[in-house]
């Protein structure tokens, strides 16, 4: 979904990732830049991200390890409400 968002925003995008979001945003940006260089973001800012979370695991890493992907999908994701910018942005 991150790569889709970058492509949807189009050329000139600036991407910022914070904390746990750094790793997937870094990967999505690299994949986008490789597959379609014209859509690569102008800037990528990575803030306080555990690029190697296994090097020094935090409480968040320990929690993720203790939960299944199904549990995380059910409890850690939510839909952007209709009154907020970005609502239904990626729906097809």
ZINORHU-V390368 format. One line per field, one symbol per residue. phi: phi as a letter, one per 30 degrees, with the letter a starting at -180 (. if undefined). Layout:
phi->???
This chain:
phi->.ddddddddiejdbcbbbhddedddddddddddddbedcdedbbccchcdebdddbecddddddddcdddddddcccbcddddcejdhdcdc
